[in-house]
């Protein structure tokens, strides 16, 4: 499913290669992230360490259990 279809405040994992904005850390396929909300073409998410990461709003993801 596309990230923009996922309810806010949900744990997801990317199911295909990701793209990050300039200067941001790239998220690996299968890495769990907490999706907070979409903000334009990118999203506001946090990794398991609480660091902010960004996925494309149309990133293919799967919903996963809380970490």
Beta strands, then each sheet from edge to edge (+ up, - down):
strand 1: 10-14
strand 2: 32-39
strand 3: 42-47
strand 4: 52-53
strand 5: 61-63
sheet 1: 4+ 3- 2+ 1- 5+
end
